[in-house]
Amino acid sequence: MMFFDEKFLEHKWHYFFQATLAGLFIFGVLVALGGFAGAAILGVVGATSLGSSAFITFSMHKGVLCTAKRVIGGYVVALLVGVLMWELAKYLGALKPEYSQYYIHELFAAFAAGAAMFFMIILDVKHPPAAGLALAIVIAPWSMMTLVVIMSAAVILAIIKKLLQRWMITLI
């Protein structure tokens, strides 16, 4: 029984290089979100979503889930759906304050995750790590700068992959 991936000994450099790239990318995201994110929950969810995206991108760089279209498109859909559901929940709460006792934000947050999934699928921008972001936008306070940082990080991830893919191998 092997405790290590069979390809590890043959491709040690790639394993370390690609894992280091993922770690450096995540460090950059954490620094950026720590500096701009006024909302701790959204910052954490944004960082963990992007960390999952980095794992997919740097370990399966030829996979369908980490194309630039899907990474960027998935985050765009999640952000748009999340903001729309947040606005609807806020409007309904202001319209009928007594509705807040019925978990309006929780309902819209759950709907945001499902709607993000639906639109990612029909628009062919499926990127699972981005789906939770729509939910977090509804349940947590957020700032426009936080959304800009998260979206910028998704674009930067796609660019890094494009620039460095000739030196990467599929690790999974």
C-alpha positions, -999 to 999 in steps of 0.1 A, spaced: 0 0 0 14 34 -11 12 63 13 22 88 -14 9 95 -48 27 72 -73 37 102 -95 52 122 -66 87 107 -68 89 113 -105 75 148 -104 86 163 -71 94 196 -85 59 201 -100 42 191 -68 62 216 -48 60 243 -75 22 241 -79 15 238 -42 37 268 -36 19 288 -63 -14 279 -46 -1 289 -12 13 323 -25 -20 330 -43 -40 323 -11 -16 345 9 -22 373 -15 -60 369 -12 -58 369 26 -37 400 27 -60 418 2 -92 407 20 -77 415 54 -70 450 42 -103 457 25 -129 434 39 -150 451 64 -170 420 69 -152 391 86 -176 364 74 -176 374 37 -138 377 39 -135 342 53 -159 327 28 -142 346 -1 -108 334 10 -120 298 14 -138 298 -19 -107 312 -36 -85 287 -18 -107 259 -32 -104 275 -66 -66 276 -62 -65 239 -53 -85 230 -84 -65 253 -107 -31 242 -95 -37 205 -91 -59 199 -121 -49 227 -144 -63 209 -175 -96 202 -158 -129 217 -171 -137 233 -137 -107 256 -138 -109 273 -173 -108 310 -172 -144 312 -184 -156 290 -155 -135 306 -127 -143 342 -137 -178 334 -149 -186 314 -117 -175 342 -95 -194 368 -115 -226 348 -113 -222 342 -76 -215 379 -69 -244 391 -90 -269 365 -76 -257 372 -41 -261 409 -44 -295 406 -60 -308 383 -33 -293 405 -6 -312 435 -21 -344 416 -23 -341 404 14 -333 439 25 -362 454 5 -386 428 19 -373 433 55 -378 471 51 -412 467 35 -425 444 63 -402 445 93 -422 418 110 -409 394 83 -375 394 100 -388 369 125 -394 345 97 -357 341 87 -360 361 55 -322 365 52 -317 328 57 -343 320 31 -328 343 6 -293 331 13 -303 295 7 -321 306 -25 -290 325 -36 -268 294 -34 -294 274 -54 -299 302 -79 -261 307 -83 -258 270 -91 -287 271 -116 -272 301 -135 -237 287 -134 -250 255 -150 -272 271 -177 -245 297 -186 -219 269 -187 -197 286 -161 -198 258 -135 -172 265 -108 -184 249 -75 -162 269 -51 -179 301 -61 -214 290 -52 -210 295 -15 -201 331 -21 -236 339 -32 -249 326 2 -223 346 22 -232 378 5 -268 375 17 -261 366 53 -230 388 60 -224 425 58 -202 433 29 -185 462 11 -181 469 -26 -143 468 -20 -146 432 -7 -164 422 -38 -139 439 -60 -110 421 -42 -127 387 -46 -135 393 -83 -99 406 -89 -85 375 -72 -105 352 -95 -92 371 -125 -56 370 -112 -60 332 -106 -70 327 -142 -41 348 -155 -16 330 -133 -28 297 -146 -26 308 -182 9 322 -178 23 292 -159 4 262 -173 32 251 -196 52 243 -164 24 226 -146 12 190 -147 -20 174 -135 -14 162 -100 -47 145 -94 
